[in-house]
Structure formats: C-alpha cells, structure tokens
Amino acid sequence: MRAPRADAAAARVIRDIRVRLDSAALGYPLQGIIKVRMRNHTPQNVRDLYDALAAIPHALQVFHVAGVDDFLVHVAVPSAEALRDTVLRHITVHPAVRSTETQLVFELRDGSGLLPVD
C-alpha cells in the first residue's frame, strides 16, 4: 500500500495519463504544423484564437509561443487537400489571424523526457 504522502506528491506531478493513437492507422497519415501569426494581440483576441485553434478537428496540440509566430497547431489529416482545407476553413477565417505558414511533418520522435532513464 502506498503512503498518503507519496500519493499527494504524485497528484501534484502527474497531470494526466494518455494513450497515443496511431493516426495513420486511423486514416490520418499526414501530419502538419501550422504556424499562425496574429493581426493584433489583445488579451481577448489571444484567448479567443487559442480556443478556436484547440477546437479545430484533428488538432493534436496547440502551442502559444513567443517569437515571430504566435501559435503552432499540430494536426493529423487524411490528405494534403484536407490540410489545406483545415487552414482555409478553420484558421485564416478567424478575424485575429494575419497569416499562416504550413509545414509537413516527415517523422515524429519522442524526446528523452523529463525524468532520467538509467
């Protein structure tokens, strides 16, 4: 049986546990990163756009970042046409979006993570 202190410590560190699905096996073999630049950066526009990007069908992750780009949207789609349509139907139509740039993901590997592996 685990000690209550150990359970409390784990609860502070473990955010969630996920299952990662094989997107290609599910019919979404193409992955892309869509870089999004905002037109104006009011706090409300940032929140609204962030919410809209996270709600895009087949969005795997959305990053709010510093630098030239404001958001990175990682998506999995069935085809290049679907990737284009995702950008046109869900991103460039948002009034806070100034521009986008889309990159194809050739391969994805996990990093070493936060905890040391001995």
TITORRO-237338 format. One record per residue: x, y, z of N, C-alpha, C in turn; residue number from 1. Coordinates in Angstrom, 2 decimals. Atoms other than C-alpha are relative to their C-alpha. Layout:
BEGIN
<neast: X&nnorth: Y&nup: Z&caeast: X&canorth: Y&caup: Z&ceast: X&cnorth: Y&cup: Z&n: NUM> .
...
END
This chain:
BEGIN
<neast: 0.84&nnorth: -1.17&nup: 0.00&caeast: 0.00&canorth: 0.00&caup: 0.00&ceast: 0.90&cnorth: 1.25&cup: 0.00&n: 1> .
<neast: -0.79&nnorth: -1.23&nup: 0.09&caeast: 1.29&canorth: 3.47&caup: -0.89&ceast: -0.30&cnorth: 0.92&cup: 1.16&n: 2> .
<neast: 0.15&nnorth: -0.96&nup: -1.08&caeast: 1.83&canorth: 6.10&caup: 1.72&ceast: -0.79&cnorth: 1.20&cup: -0.50&n: 3> .
<neast: 0.79&nnorth: -1.18&nup: 0.41&caeast: -0.57&canorth: 9.07&caup: 1.65&ceast: 0.86&cnorth: 1.14&cup: -0.53&n: 4> .
<neast: -0.88&nnorth: -1.07&nup: 0.49&caeast: 2.36&canorth: 11.48&caup: 1.21&ceast: 0.47&cnorth: -0.26&cup: -1.42&n: 5> .
<neast: -0.43&nnorth: 0.34&nup: 1.35&caeast: 3.53&canorth: 9.63&caup: -1.89&ceast: -1.14&cnorth: 0.24&cup: -0.99&n: 6> .
<neast: 1.16&nnorth: -0.25&nup: 0.86&caeast: 0.00&canorth: 9.79&caup: -3.37&ceast: -0.19&cnorth: 1.49&cup: -0.22&n: 7> .
<neast: 0.15&nnorth: -1.45&nup: 0.12&caeast: -0.17&canorth: 13.52&caup: -2.67&ceast: 1.07&cnorth: 0.58&cup: -0.91&n: 8> .
<neast: -1.09&nnorth: -0.48&nup: 0.86&caeast: 3.21&canorth: 14.09&caup: -4.32&ceast: -0.26&cnorth: -0.37&cup: -1.45&n: 9> .
<neast: 0.31&nnorth: 0.41&nup: 1.36&caeast: 2.18&canorth: 12.10&caup: -7.39&ceast: -1.13&cnorth: 0.84&cup: -0.58&n: 10> .
<neast: 1.13&nnorth: -0.81&nup: 0.47&caeast: -1.05&canorth: 14.09&caup: -7.64&ceast: 0.45&cnorth: 1.38&cup: -0.43&n: 11> .
<neast: -0.52&nnorth: -1.31&nup: 0.37&caeast: 0.98&canorth: 17.31&caup: -7.85&ceast: 0.84&cnorth: -0.06&cup: -1.27&n: 12> .
<neast: -0.93&nnorth: 0.13&nup: 1.11&caeast: 3.32&canorth: 15.98&caup: -10.54&ceast: -0.66&cnorth: -0.57&cup: -1.25&n: 13> .
<neast: 0.63&nnorth: 0.67&nup: 1.14&caeast: 1.15&canorth: 13.76&caup: -12.77&ceast: -1.22&cnorth: 0.80&cup: -0.41&n: 14> .
<neast: 1.11&nnorth: -0.79&nup: 0.52&caeast: -1.11&canorth: 15.95&caup: -14.91&ceast: -1.10&cnorth: -0.88&cup: -0.56&n: 15> .
<neast: 0.95&nnorth: 0.93&nup: 0.58&caeast: -2.78&canorth: 13.16&caup: -16.85&ceast: 0.76&cnorth: -1.19&cup: -0.59&n: 16> .
<neast: -0.56&nnorth: 1.17&nup: 0.66&caeast: -2.19&canorth: 9.81&caup: -18.47&ceast: -0.77&cnorth: -0.16&cup: -1.31&n: 17> .
<neast: 0.64&nnorth: 0.05&nup: 1.32&caeast: -2.88&canorth: 9.47&caup: -22.19&ceast: 0.41&cnorth: -1.24&cup: -0.76&n: 18> .
<neast: -0.32&nnorth: 1.03&nup: 0.97&caeast: -2.99&canorth: 6.85&caup: -24.85&ceast: 0.26&cnorth: 0.71&cup: -1.32&n: 19> .
<neast: -0.30&nnorth: -0.62&nup: 1.29&caeast: -1.31&canorth: 7.92&caup: -28.08&ceast: -0.40&cnorth: -0.98&cup: -1.10&n: 20> .
<neast: 0.50&nnorth: 0.85&nup: 1.06&caeast: -3.10&canorth: 6.53&caup: -31.11&ceast: 0.86&cnorth: 0.15&cup: -1.25&n: 21> .
<neast: -0.70&nnorth: -0.03&nup: 1.28&caeast: -1.53&canorth: 5.68&caup: -34.47&ceast: -0.91&cnorth: 0.71&cup: -0.99&n: 22> .
<neast: 0.89&nnorth: -0.79&nup: 0.87&caeast: -3.04&canorth: 8.45&caup: -36.61&ceast: -0.08&cnorth: -0.58&cup: -1.41&n: 23> .
<neast: 0.03&nnorth: 0.60&nup: 1.34&caeast: -2.07&canorth: 6.72&caup: -39.87&ceast: -0.94&cnorth: -1.20&cup: -0.04&n: 24> .
<neast: 0.88&nnorth: 1.17&nup: -0.05&caeast: -3.86&canorth: 3.53&caup: -38.83&ceast: -1.47&cnorth: 0.41&cup: 0.09&n: 25> .
<neast: 1.37&nnorth: -0.50&nup: -0.11&caeast: -6.96&canorth: 5.64&caup: -38.13&ceast: -0.44&cnorth: 0.78&cup: -1.23&n: 26> .
<neast: 0.37&nnorth: -0.69&nup: 1.24&caeast: -6.91&canorth: 7.19&caup: -41.62&ceast: 0.50&cnorth: 1.43&cup: -0.09&n: 27> .
<neast: -0.56&nnorth: -1.35&nup: 0.01&caeast: -4.91&canorth: 10.34&caup: -40.86&ceast: 1.53&cnorth: -0.08&cup: -0.11&n: 28> .
<neast: -1.44&nnorth: 0.26&nup: 0.13&caeast: -1.44&canorth: 9.60&caup: -42.28&ceast: 0.87&cnorth: 1.25&cup: -0.11&n: 29> .
<neast: -0.78&nnorth: -1.21&nup: 0.21&caeast: -0.38&canorth: 13.21&caup: -42.88&ceast: -0.10&cnorth: 0.90&cup: 1.22&n: 30> .
<neast: -0.02&nnorth: -0.94&nup: -1.11&caeast: 0.69&canorth: 15.48&caup: -40.05&ceast: 0.64&cnorth: 1.30&cup: -0.45&n: 31> .
<neast: -0.54&nnorth: -1.30&nup: 0.35&caeast: 1.39&canorth: 19.16&caup: -40.27&ceast: 0.10&cnorth: 0.89&cup: 1.23&n: 32> .
<neast: -0.11&nnorth: -1.05&nup: -1.00&caeast: 2.48&canorth: 22.09&caup: -38.15&ceast: -0.40&cnorth: 1.29&cup: -0.72&n: 33> .
<neast: 0.48&nnorth: -1.24&nup: 0.59&caeast: 0.59&canorth: 25.28&caup: -38.94&ceast: 0.44&cnorth: 1.15&cup: 0.91&n: 34> .
<neast: -0.47&nnorth: -1.17&nup: -0.75&caeast: 2.35&canorth: 28.46&caup: -37.81&ceast: -1.00&cnorth: 1.12&cup: -0.23&n: 35> .
<neast: 1.04&nnorth: -1.03&nup: 0.09&caeast: -0.15&canorth: 31.22&caup: -37.04&ceast: 0.53&cnorth: 1.31&cup: 0.57&n: 36> .
<neast: -0.37&nnorth: -1.35&nup: -0.46&caeast: 0.56&canorth: 34.94&caup: -36.76&ceast: -1.27&cnorth: 0.82&cup: 0.15&n: 37> .
<neast: 1.19&nnorth: -0.79&nup: -0.30&caeast: -1.96&canorth: 37.27&caup: -35.21&ceast: 0.08&cnorth: 1.41&cup: -0.60&n: 38> .
<neast: 0.13&nnorth: -1.37&nup: 0.50&caeast: -3.19&canorth: 40.59&caup: -36.55&ceast: 0.19&cnorth: 1.01&cup: 1.13&n: 39> .
<neast: -0.20&nnorth: -0.84&nup: -1.18&caeast: -3.50&canorth: 42.24&caup: -33.13&ceast: -0.10&cnorth: -0.87&cup: 1.24&n: 40> .
<neast: -0.26&nnorth: 0.88&nup: -1.14&caeast: -2.63&canorth: 40.89&caup: -29.73&ceast: -0.69&cnorth: 0.45&cup: 1.29&n: 41> .
<neast: 0.69&nnorth: -0.31&nup: -1.25&caeast: -5.28&canorth: 41.94&caup: -27.25&ceast: -0.17&cnorth: -1.29&cup: 0.79&n: 42> .
<neast: 0.19&nnorth: 1.22&nup: -0.79&caeast: -5.68&canorth: 39.50&caup: -24.36&ceast: -1.24&cnorth: -0.80&cup: -0.44&n: 43> .
<neast: 1.22&nnorth: 0.71&nup: 0.43&caeast: -9.22&canorth: 38.69&caup: -25.54&ceast: 0.19&cnorth: -0.69&cup: -1.34&n: 44> .
<neast: -0.26&nnorth: 0.63&nup: 1.29&caeast: -8.09&canorth: 38.03&caup: -29.12&ceast: 0.87&cnorth: -1.24&cup: 0.15&n: 45> .
<neast: -0.87&nnorth: 1.16&nup: -0.23&caeast: -5.35&canorth: 35.71&caup: -27.86&ceast: -0.82&cnorth: -1.15&cup: 0.57&n: 46> .
<neast: 0.83&nnorth: 1.07&nup: -0.59&caeast: -7.82&canorth: 33.75&caup: -25.69&ceast: -0.96&cnorth: -0.58&cup: -1.02&n: 47> .
<neast: 0.98&nnorth: 0.48&nup: 0.99&caeast: -10.43&canorth: 33.57&caup: -28.46&ceast: 0.65&cnorth: -0.85&cup: -1.08&n: 48> .
<neast: -0.69&nnorth: 0.77&nup: 1.04&caeast: -7.95&canorth: 32.41&caup: -31.07&ceast: 0.51&cnorth: -1.32&cup: 0.55&n: 49> .
<neast: -0.51&nnorth: 1.23&nup: -0.62&caeast: -6.37&canorth: 29.88&caup: -28.71&ceast: -1.13&cnorth: -1.03&cup: 0.12&n: 50> .
<neast: 1.15&nnorth: 0.89&nup: -0.12&caeast: -9.81&canorth: 28.41&caup: -28.00&ceast: -0.43&cnorth: -0.54&cup: -1.37&n: 51> .
<neast: 0.41&nnorth: 0.42&nup: 1.35&caeast: -10.68&canorth: 28.33&caup: -31.72&ceast: 0.98&cnorth: -1.01&cup: -0.59&n: 52> .
<neast: -1.01&nnorth: 0.92&nup: 0.54&caeast: -7.40&canorth: 26.63&caup: -32.66&ceast: -0.08&cnorth: -1.37&cup: 0.68&n: 53> .
<neast: 0.09&nnorth: 1.27&nup: -0.73&caeast: -7.77&canorth: 23.98&caup: -29.95&ceast: -1.23&cnorth: -0.79&cup: -0.40&n: 54> .
<neast: 1.24&nnorth: 0.67&nup: 0.39&caeast: -11.27&canorth: 23.19&caup: -31.26&ceast: 0.01&cnorth: -0.49&cup: -1.45&n: 55> .
<neast: -0.08&nnorth: 0.44&nup: 1.39&caeast: -10.11&canorth: 22.50&caup: -34.83&ceast: -0.05&cnorth: -1.52&cup: -0.06&n: 56> .
<neast: 0.01&nnorth: 1.47&nup: 0.14&caeast: -10.99&canorth: 18.95&caup: -35.92&ceast: 1.40&cnorth: -0.54&cup: -0.31&n: 57> .
<neast: -1.27&nnorth: 0.71&nup: 0.19&caeast: -7.94&canorth: 16.68&caup: -35.73&ceast: 1.22&cnorth: 0.79&cup: 0.46&n: 58> .
<neast: -1.14&nnorth: -0.70&nup: -0.61&caeast: -5.80&canorth: 19.22&caup: -33.85&ceast: 0.54&cnorth: -0.88&cup: 1.12&n: 59> .
<neast: -0.63&nnorth: 0.85&nup: -1.01&caeast: -3.36&canorth: 17.18&caup: -31.78&ceast: 0.52&cnorth: 0.83&cup: 1.17&n: 60> .
<neast: -0.55&nnorth: -0.90&nup: -1.01&caeast: -1.69&canorth: 20.05&caup: -29.92&ceast: -0.02&cnorth: 1.41&cup: -0.55&n: 61> .
<neast: -0.11&nnorth: -1.42&nup: 0.37&caeast: -1.74&canorth: 23.83&caup: -29.93&ceast: 0.95&cnorth: 0.64&cup: 1.00&n: 62> .
<neast: -0.99&nnorth: -0.68&nup: -0.83&caeast: 1.22&canorth: 25.82&caup: -28.63&ceast: -0.15&cnorth: 1.49&cup: -0.18&n: 63> .
<neast: -0.07&nnorth: -1.46&nup: 0.03&caeast: 1.08&canorth: 29.52&caup: -27.75&ceast: 1.46&cnorth: 0.32&cup: 0.26&n: 64> .
<neast: -1.46&nnorth: -0.15&nup: -0.05&caeast: 4.65&canorth: 30.63&caup: -28.41&ceast: 0.42&cnorth: 1.46&cup: -0.12&n: 65> .
<neast: -0.61&nnorth: -1.31&nup: 0.18&caeast: 6.91&canorth: 33.67&caup: -28.32&ceast: 0.82&cnorth: -0.02&cup: -1.29&n: 66> .
<neast: -0.80&nnorth: -0.10&nup: 1.21&caeast: 8.73&canorth: 34.92&caup: -31.37&ceast: -0.82&cnorth: 0.54&cup: -1.16&n: 67> .
<neast: 0.67&nnorth: -0.51&nup: 1.20&caeast: 7.69&canorth: 35.70&caup: -34.93&ceast: -1.41&cnorth: -0.56&cup: -0.12&n: 68> .
<neast: 1.31&nnorth: 0.63&nup: 0.06&caeast: 4.80&canorth: 33.23&caup: -34.80&ceast: -0.64&cnorth: 0.07&cup: 1.39&n: 69> .
<neast: 0.73&nnorth: -0.08&nup: -1.27&caeast: 2.10&canorth: 33.32&caup: -32.13&ceast: -0.50&cnorth: -1.36&cup: 0.46&n: 70> .
<neast: 0.50&nnorth: 1.33&nup: -0.33&caeast: 0.74&canorth: 29.77&caup: -32.29&ceast: 0.57&cnorth: -1.01&cup: -0.96&n: 71> .
<neast: -0.33&nnorth: 1.16&nup: 0.83&caeast: 1.81&canorth: 26.38&caup: -33.60&ceast: -1.12&cnorth: -1.00&cup: 0.21&n: 72> .
<neast: 1.10&nnorth: 0.95&nup: -0.06&caeast: -1.01&canorth: 23.98&caup: -34.43&ceast: 0.46&cnorth: -1.30&cup: -0.65&n: 73> .
<neast: -0.41&nnorth: 1.31&nup: 0.50&caeast: -0.11&canorth: 20.29&caup: -34.81&ceast: -1.27&cnorth: -0.77&cup: -0.34&n: 74> .
<neast: 1.21&nnorth: 0.69&nup: 0.44&caeast: -2.74&canorth: 18.44&caup: -36.86&ceast: 0.36&cnorth: -1.32&cup: -0.68&n: 75> .
<neast: -0.09&nnorth: 1.23&nup: 0.77&caeast: -3.25&canorth: 14.98&caup: -38.33&ceast: -1.21&cnorth: -0.03&cup: -0.93&n: 76> .
<neast: 1.05&nnorth: -0.07&nup: 1.00&caeast: -5.27&canorth: 14.79&caup: -41.55&ceast: 0.16&cnorth: -1.14&cup: -1.01&n: 77> .
<neast: -0.09&nnorth: 1.10&nup: 0.96&caeast: -6.08&canorth: 12.27&caup: -44.29&ceast: 0.78&cnorth: 0.32&cup: -1.27&n: 78> .
<neast: -0.63&nnorth: -0.33&nup: 1.28&caeast: -4.51&canorth: 14.21&caup: -47.19&ceast: 0.51&cnorth: 1.44&cup: 0.00&n: 79> .
<neast: -0.47&nnorth: -1.38&nup: 0.16&caeast: -2.74&canorth: 17.36&caup: -48.37&ceast: -1.17&cnorth: 0.95&cup: -0.20&n: 80> .
<neast: 1.18&nnorth: -0.83&nup: 0.22&caeast: -6.11&canorth: 18.68&caup: -49.51&ceast: -0.71&cnorth: 0.28&cup: 1.32&n: 81> .
<neast: 0.63&nnorth: -0.20&nup: -1.31&caeast: -7.52&canorth: 18.17&caup: -46.01&ceast: 0.81&cnorth: 0.96&cup: 0.85&n: 82> .
<neast: -0.85&nnorth: -0.94&nup: -0.73&caeast: -4.54&canorth: 20.04&caup: -44.56&ceast: -0.28&cnorth: 1.42&cup: -0.48&n: 83> .
<neast: 0.32&nnorth: -1.31&nup: 0.58&caeast: -5.18&canorth: 22.94&caup: -46.94&ceast: -1.37&cnorth: 0.48&cup: 0.48&n: 84> .
<neast: 1.36&nnorth: -0.37&nup: -0.42&caeast: -8.89&canorth: 22.90&caup: -46.08&ceast: -0.07&cnorth: 0.36&cup: 1.47&n: 85> .
<neast: -0.04&nnorth: -0.33&nup: -1.42&caeast: -8.12&canorth: 22.92&caup: -42.36&ceast: 0.47&cnorth: 1.44&cup: 0.18&n: 86> .
<neast: -0.51&nnorth: -1.37&nup: -0.09&caeast: -6.10&canorth: 26.10&caup: -42.81&ceast: -1.05&cnorth: 1.00&cup: -0.49&n: 87> .
<neast: 0.93&nnorth: -0.94&nup: 0.60&caeast: -8.68&canorth: 27.76&caup: -45.04&ceast: -1.33&cnorth: 0.09&cup: 0.75&n: 88> .
<neast: 1.32&nnorth: 0.01&nup: -0.64&caeast: -11.83&canorth: 26.73&caup: -43.16&ceast: 0.02&cnorth: 0.34&cup: 1.48&n: 89> .
<neast: -0.02&nnorth: -0.14&nup: -1.46&caeast: -10.67&canorth: 26.97&caup: -39.57&ceast: 0.98&cnorth: 1.05&cup: 0.53&n: 90> .
<neast: -1.03&nnorth: -0.90&nup: -0.54&caeast: -7.69&canorth: 29.31&caup: -39.30&ceast: -0.02&cnorth: 1.37&cup: -0.68&n: 91> .
<neast: -0.10&nnorth: -1.31&nup: 0.67&caeast: -7.43&canorth: 32.03&caup: -41.95&ceast: -1.30&cnorth: 0.78&cup: 0.06&n: 92> .
<neast: 1.28&nnorth: -0.71&nup: -0.11&caeast: -11.13&canorth: 32.86&caup: -41.50&ceast: -0.16&cnorth: 0.73&cup: 1.33&n: 93> .
<neast: 0.12&nnorth: -0.65&nup: -1.31&caeast: -10.57&canorth: 33.92&caup: -37.89&ceast: 0.46&cnorth: 1.45&cup: -0.12&n: 94> .
<neast: -0.35&nnorth: -1.41&nup: 0.17&caeast: -10.53&canorth: 37.74&caup: -37.64&ceast: 1.32&cnorth: 0.42&cup: 0.64&n: 95> .
<neast: -1.26&nnorth: -0.37&nup: -0.65&caeast: -7.45&canorth: 37.79&caup: -35.39&ceast: 1.23&cnorth: -0.52&cup: -0.75&n: 96> .
<neast: -1.13&nnorth: 0.61&nup: 0.72&caeast: -5.29&canorth: 35.84&caup: -37.89&ceast: 0.48&cnorth: 0.92&cup: -1.11&n: 97> .
<neast: -0.63&nnorth: -0.79&nup: 1.06&caeast: -2.88&canorth: 37.82&caup: -40.05&ceast: 0.53&cnorth: -0.91&cup: -1.11&n: 98> .
<neast: -0.58&nnorth: 0.89&nup: 1.00&caeast: -1.09&canorth: 34.93&caup: -41.77&ceast: 0.27&cnorth: -1.38&cup: 0.60&n: 99> .
<neast: -0.36&nnorth: 1.36&nup: -0.42&caeast: -0.23&canorth: 31.24&caup: -41.65&ceast: 1.15&cnorth: -0.50&cup: -0.89&n: 100> .
<neast: -1.00&nnorth: 0.73&nup: 0.78&caeast: 2.60&canorth: 29.01&caup: -42.81&ceast: -0.11&cnorth: -1.45&cup: 0.43&n: 101> .
<neast: 0.22&nnorth: 1.41&nup: -0.30&caeast: 2.19&canorth: 25.26&caup: -43.06&ceast: 1.25&cnorth: -0.81&cup: -0.33&n: 102> .
<neast: -1.13&nnorth: 0.89&nup: 0.21&caeast: 4.92&canorth: 22.67&caup: -42.67&ceast: -0.48&cnorth: -1.44&cup: 0.14&n: 103> .
<neast: 0.31&nnorth: 1.43&nup: -0.12&caeast: 4.64&canorth: 18.92&caup: -43.26&ceast: 0.94&cnorth: -0.65&cup: 1.00&n: 104> .
<neast: -0.80&nnorth: 0.78&nup: -0.93&caeast: 5.86&canorth: 16.57&caup: -40.58&ceast: 0.42&cnorth: -1.29&cup: -0.72&n: 105> .
<neast: -0.49&nnorth: 1.21&nup: 0.63&caeast: 8.06&canorth: 13.89&caup: -42.14&ceast: 0.03&cnorth: -1.17&cup: 0.98&n: 106> .
<neast: -0.15&nnorth: 1.05&nup: -1.01&caeast: 8.67&canorth: 11.96&caup: -38.93&ceast: -0.08&cnorth: 0.65&cup: 1.37&n: 107> .
<neast: 0.14&nnorth: -0.50&nup: -1.37&caeast: 7.95&canorth: 12.38&caup: -35.23&ceast: 0.64&cnorth: -1.01&cup: 0.94&n: 108> .
<neast: -0.63&nnorth: 0.86&nup: -1.01&caeast: 10.11&canorth: 11.01&caup: -32.44&ceast: -0.20&cnorth: 0.62&cup: 1.38&n: 109> .
<neast: 0.07&nnorth: -0.47&nup: -1.38&caeast: 9.74&canorth: 11.25&caup: -28.69&ceast: 1.37&cnorth: 0.45&cup: 0.45&n: 110> .
<neast: -1.24&nnorth: -0.44&nup: -0.62&caeast: 12.37&canorth: 13.16&caup: -26.79&ceast: 0.32&cnorth: -0.86&cup: 1.19&n: 111> .
<neast: -0.44&nnorth: 0.81&nup: -1.14&caeast: 14.18&canorth: 11.85&caup: -23.74&ceast: -0.88&cnorth: 0.19&cup: 1.22&n: 112> .
<neast: 0.92&nnorth: -0.18&nup: -1.13&caeast: 11.55&canorth: 13.26&caup: -21.38&ceast: 0.64&cnorth: 0.77&cup: 1.14&n: 113> .
<neast: -0.46&nnorth: -0.78&nup: -1.14&caeast: 11.89&canorth: 14.94&caup: -18.02&ceast: 0.75&cnorth: -0.81&cup: 1.03&n: 114> .
<neast: -0.61&nnorth: 0.84&nup: -1.04&caeast: 12.93&canorth: 12.01&caup: -15.86&ceast: 1.17&cnorth: -0.77&cup: -0.59&n: 115> .
<neast: -1.15&nnorth: 0.75&nup: 0.50&caeast: 16.34&canorth: 10.38&caup: -16.22&ceast: -0.32&cnorth: -1.48&cup: -0.12&n: 116> .
<neast: 0.15&nnorth: 1.44&nup: 0.20&caeast: 16.40&canorth: 6.86&caup: -17.59&ceast: 1.36&cnorth: -0.63&cup: 0.23&n: 117> .
<neast: -1.27&nnorth: 0.66&nup: -0.30&caeast: 19.10&canorth: 4.69&caup: -16.09&ceast: 0.05&cnorth: -1.39&cup: -0.58&n: 118> .
END
